[in-house]
Amino acid sequence: MLRPDARDFVDLQTYPIDTPDSSECLKLLSSLRAQLKADGCAVLRGFIRAERIADLVAEADGVAAQGHRSFNRTNAYFTTDNPDLPESHALRRFYDRSNSFVPADKFGADSILRSLYEWTFFPALIQSALNEASFHRYADPLADVIVNVAEEGGGFPWHFDTNNYTVTLAIQNGSEGGEFQYCPNLRTPDHENYNGVEAVLDGGSDRIKTLELQPGDLQIFKGRYSLHRVKPLRGARKRYVAIFSYVEEPDMVGSPERTLQLYGRVLPIHLERAGLRADALID
């Protein structure tokens, strides 16, 4: 099967990312940078051409059954309980999580999503929007290009991302629910801000923003520092979201504990590189 051409899927008239020096692309980058500076989140509405979304849905349908389903309780940091801390501490707040992630090794050379992820102009757009001098594809062989599959009752409780920059593409929404909520820049590389996290978990924070993405929308999100969640879904239709991950360090992979939680297995590379992080944050 021929490798898909990302140019056939991206709305290049609206988003001319293949001409990075054009005035239109420079204007786009300026807008994205402003959004990211404001709250760590930028959205490109209709990034994928409407007539090609069905192809992405078909790709997701084809691999959905290969996702790792997990039903457990987790805190915002994907760590185990610490009984030495007060019960009200953010690290001791655990919530039900029901989800499914299709790992990256299910998306081969014939994948539309992998073609987009590896297309020269796609990561270049993300890097320029983020103004990052050091920018690399996530080195995790299970997590660089994945699809999140959520069904009725599923979602994702409040959490921080392991990788600094996450790029998501909405493919199919559930029948109801599934809204994305986030609290911009709630922590920094050297400060966890547990009090701020606890306020969100208690439902008393005015920093929560709600975003309703539509199929074909691309989102650039600094999820390492912004607490976020996906609200539970209702109805029979599955919610598909592709996740493309980029990081500051070239050799970063997920921790063994978190990888096992999300994908049901750990590879040797996760054990070899355990603890190699760009910062000292909990997760």
Secondary structure, 3 states (H helix, E strand, C coil): CCCCCHHHCECCCCCCCCCCCCHHHHHHHHHHHHHHHHHCEEEECCCECHHHHHHHHHHHHHHHHHCEEEEEEECCCCCCCCCCCCCCCHHHCCEEEEEEEECHHHCCCCCHHHHHHHCCHHHHHHHHHHCCCCCEECCCCCCCEEEEEECECCCEEEECCCCCEEEEEEEECCCEECCEEEECCCCECCECCHHHHHHHHCCCCCCCEEECCCCCCEEEECCCCCEEEECCEECCCCEEEEEEEEECCCCCCCCHHHHHHHHCCCCHHHHHCCCCCCCCCCC
